[in-house]
């Protein structure tokens, strides 16, 4: 029997509908500013999706496009300018940045009460002590997808394959905050399959196409595929979907799984910061 598909597109639509209802109580439009350095095609496309999402919920959105040749200080100045604007409630600096710019320094420049990505030390610190406020968008979307299955997180063994500060580390903490037992795996983990086969909830965030195979999955597990990789003119995740769906109990597709929820959480965070 095939796994039940956790449909991120449908869930994101429901979240946007809830945001529109909450927006009716406001006398202003929440404002989101995106800063893009350079013209990476994937980033440009992703920003277009974000703008379209903002239009759907009647948020104000604007994109500040800067040359890839700018200095780190010029970018910090742009962030400071947005920090000072009362009509902008959320600031997102699109990653990756040129190698001449330190990404964490730029994240640190965003005031925590405009940190729509939840990645400043202040907001990550709150997450660490189980005082969740503005939480990182992709991990929050993952939690929403798991909750949509109807399966309780409490008491489950969750395995995160990947330990990035954008996804792996924060989603593990969020699962821990919900009383899961959490194991982190990474490139230096020995006997990876032995670890993943213990997972009631498996988060795959390694950036390697179809890396997670059916033999690595516990029967009936919830499998969340964070990866998005382009091979042979098609998009695939970090999970070998066609194999794993016959073993897992629940699984996210690529595309249409985590991606739409990441963008929906960006809208939800913007609204939180605005009110």
C-alpha positions in Angstrom: 0.0 0.0 0.0 1.4 3.4 -1.0 2.1 6.1 1.5 -0.4 9.0 2.0 0.8 12.1 0.3 1.3 15.2 2.5 0.1 17.8 0.1 2.0 21.1 0.8 0.2 23.0 -2.0 -3.2 22.4 -0.5 -2.1 23.1 3.0 -0.5 26.4 1.9 -3.7 27.4 0.3 -5.5 26.8 3.6 -3.0 28.9 5.5 -3.2 31.8 3.0 -7.0 31.7 3.4 -6.6 32.0 7.2 -4.2 34.9 6.7 -6.7 36.8 4.5 -9.4 36.4 7.2 -7.1 37.7 9.9 -6.0 40.6 7.6 -9.6 41.9 7.6 -9.1 43.0 11.2 -6.2 45.3 10.3 -6.3 48.8 9.0 -2.9 48.5 7.1 -1.2 46.0 4.9 1.8 44.0 6.3 4.9 44.9 4.4 7.6 42.4 3.3 10.9 43.6 1.8 13.2 41.2 -0.1 16.8 42.1 -0.8 18.5 40.2 -3.7 22.2 40.6 -4.4 23.1 39.6 -8.0 20.7 37.9 -10.4 20.9 34.2 -9.7 18.0 32.7 -11.8 16.8 30.3 -9.1 16.7 33.1 -6.5 14.9 35.4 -9.0 12.2 32.7 -9.7 11.8 32.0 -6.0 11.3 35.7 -5.3 8.7 35.9 -8.0 6.8 33.2 -6.2 7.1 35.1 -2.9 5.7 38.3 -4.6 2.8 36.3 -6.1 2.0 34.9 -2.6 2.0 38.4 -1.1 -0.4 39.5 -3.8 -2.7 36.6 -3.0 -3.1 37.8 0.6 -2.9 41.5 -0.2 0.4 42.2 1.6 2.7 45.0 0.5 5.9 43.6 -1.0 8.9 45.1 -2.6 12.2 43.7 -4.0 15.5 45.6 -3.7 17.9 44.3 -6.3 21.6 45.1 -5.8 24.6 44.4 -7.8 26.7 41.3 -7.0 29.7 43.7 -6.9 28.5 45.7 -3.9 30.4 45.7 -0.7 29.3 44.1 2.6 28.8 47.6 4.1 26.5 48.7 1.3 24.3 45.7 1.9 24.3 46.4 5.7 23.3 50.0 4.9 20.3 48.7 2.9 19.3 46.4 5.7 19.6 49.4 8.2 17.4 51.5 5.9 14.7 48.8 5.9 15.0 48.4 9.7 14.0 52.0 10.1 11.0 51.9 7.8 7.6 51.7 9.7 5.8 50.3 6.6 8.1 47.3 6.4 7.4 44.6 8.9 9.6 41.7 7.6 13.0 41.8 5.9 14.4 38.8 4.0 17.9 38.8 2.4 17.8 36.2 -0.3 20.6 33.6 0.0 23.1 32.7 -1.2 25.1 35.9 -1.1 28.4 36.5 -3.0 31.4 34.9 -1.3 32.8 38.4 -0.6 29.9 38.9 1.9 29.5 37.1 5.2 26.0 35.8 5.4 25.7 35.6 9.2 26.9 39.2 9.5 24.0 40.3 7.2 21.5 38.2 9.2 22.8 39.8 12.4 22.1 43.2 10.9 18.4 42.5 10.7 16.6 43.7 13.8 14.9 40.7 15.5 11.4 42.2 15.2 11.8 42.3 11.4 13.6 38.9 11.1 10.9 37.2 8.9 13.2 34.2 8.4 13.7 33.6 12.1 17.5 33.3 11.8 18.9 36.0 14.0 20.6 34.9 17.1 17.8 36.4 19.2 15.0 34.4 17.5 17.1 31.2 17.3 17.9 31.6 21.0 14.2 31.8 21.8 13.7 28.6 19.8 16.5 26.8 21.7 14.9 27.6 25.1 11.4 26.5 23.8 10.1 30.0 23.6 9.1 29.8 20.0 8.2 33.2 18.4 9.4 33.8 14.9 10.7 30.5 13.8 12.6 29.6 10.5 10.2 29.2 7.6 11.2 25.7 6.3 11.4 24.0 9.7 8.0 25.5 10.6 6.5 24.3 7.4 7.9 20.8 8.1 6.2 20.8 11.5 2.9 21.9 9.9 3.1 19.1 7.3 3.8 16.5 10.0 0.9 17.8 12.1 -1.4 17.6 9.0 -0.9 13.8 9.0 -2.8 13.6 12.3 0.1 11.6 13.9 1.3 12.9 17.2 5.0 14.0 17.3 5.2 13.4 21.0 7.1 10.2 21.9 8.2 9.6 18.3 11.8 9.0 17.2 12.7 11.7 14.7 15.9 11.5 12.6 17.2 14.6 10.8 19.6 13.8 7.9 21.3 17.1 7.6 22.4 19.6 10.2 22.4 23.0 8.5 21.4 26.0 10.5 18.7 26.8 8.0 16.8 23.5 8.2 18.4 20.5 10.0 19.4 22.0 13.3 16.2 24.2 13.9 13.7 21.5 12.8 15.4 19.1 15.2 15.0 21.6 18.1 11.3 22.2 17.1 10.7 18.4 17.2 12.5 18.2 20.5 10.3 21.0 21.8 7.3 18.8 20.9 8.7 15.9 22.9 10.1 13.8 20.1 13.4 11.9 20.6 15.8 13.5 18.0 18.8 12.1 16.3 21.0 14.2 13.9 22.8 12.5 11.1 25.3 14.0 8.7 28.2 13.3 6.3 30.3 11.8 9.1 27.6 9.6 10.5 28.5 5.9 10.6 25.9 3.3 9.7 23.5 5.9 8.3 20.9 3.3 7.2 20.9 1.8 10.7 20.0 5.2 12.1 17.3 6.1 9.5 15.6 2.7 9.8 14.8 3.6 13.4 13.0 6.8 12.4 9.2 7.2 13.0 9.8 10.7 11.4 12.6 11.1 8.8 13.6 14.6 7.7 15.8 14.4 4.5 17.8 17.7 4.0 21.1 16.7 2.5 21.0 18.3 -1.0 21.7 15.0 -2.8 19.2 13.8 -5.4 17.3 10.6 -4.4 19.9 9.9 -1.7 17.3 8.3 0.7 16.2 4.9 -0.6 13.5 2.4 0.4 16.0 0.2 2.3 16.7 3.2 4.6 13.0 3.6 5.7 11.1 2.1 8.6 7.7 0.8 7.4 5.0 3.3 8.1 7.3 6.2 8.8 6.6 9.9 8.0 9.1 11.0 5.4 9.6 14.7 4.8 11.7 15.5 1.7 13.3 19.0 2.0 15.5 18.6 -1.1 14.9 20.1 -4.5 17.4 19.0 -7.2 17.3 19.4 -10.9 18.4 16.3 -12.9 17.7 15.5 -16.5 15.3 18.5 -16.8 13.1 17.4 -13.9 12.9 18.2 -10.2 13.6 15.5 -7.7 14.0 15.5 -3.9 16.6 14.0 -1.6 14.3 10.9 -1.3 13.8 8.3 -4.1 10.1 8.9 -4.1 8.9 6.0 -6.3 10.6 3.5 -4.0 10.0 5.1 -0.6 6.3 5.7 -1.1 5.7 1.9 -1.0 7.4 1.7 2.5 6.5 5.0 4.2 3.2 5.7 5.8 3.3 9.4 4.8 5.5 11.2 2.3 6.0 14.7 0.8 6.3 15.1 -3.0 8.8 17.2 -4.8 7.6 19.6 -6.0 4.5 20.4 -4.0 5.6 19.4 -0.5 7.8 21.5 1.7 8.3 24.3 -0.8 4.8 25.8 -0.7 4.8 25.6 3.1 8.1 27.5 3.4 6.5 30.4 1.5 3.3 30.2 3.5 5.3 30.4 6.7 7.0 33.5 5.3 3.6 35.1 5.0 2.5 34.0 8.5 5.8 35.3 10.0 5.3 38.7 8.2 1.8 38.9 9.7 3.1 38.0 13.2 5.7 40.8 12.9 3.1 43.3 11.7 0.8 42.8 14.6 
